[in-house]
Amino acid sequence: MGKQNPVRLGEILVENGWISECDLKKALDYQKMYGGLLGNILIDFGWAEESKVLEAIKLIHSKGKLGELLIALGILTVEQLDDALEFQQKSGGALGH
């Protein structure tokens, strides 16, 4: 994604007081070891309420870009988005069309 600074799900959850930094770190450590989507990990371990994760994703959508939302929802990986953005640059088209 180049030099973009994407809005991150965990950061929004912490900033709004919906999860602790400690729980975010535990979830990120788990994700690094075993994979999975951060939102699902937080919900499955009881560190975040599903409604708060969904609200954070909506905030990302309102602040961010389509690619960031698709990553947050687990529809795309960062690598897939990078590939799509590279293709978009070469083709000159809009992402999503």
Phi, psi and omega in degrees: 000014173065227186265009179293152176245090187292150173286132184253140181303310182300320180297318179295318180297318179291313182302327180270000179076019182275338172218163177270159175298325179298314179295323177298315180298316179299317180294319179294322176297316178298315180300318180297321182282319191242351183082188180104171181269135184304313180302316179295319179298312180300318180290312184300324180272359178078018181275343179213149174278142180303320181298325180286322177297316179296321178296319178297320178296320177297321177297319178300316181298319182288331181264329193257203183247164182307313182301319179295320178296316181297325176292313181300325179280351181082014180280325178233153169267166177301320181296318179295320178295316178303316179298317180295319179293324177295316178298318180300317179298318182289322185272338181079005180274177178268141178294130180102351179257000000 
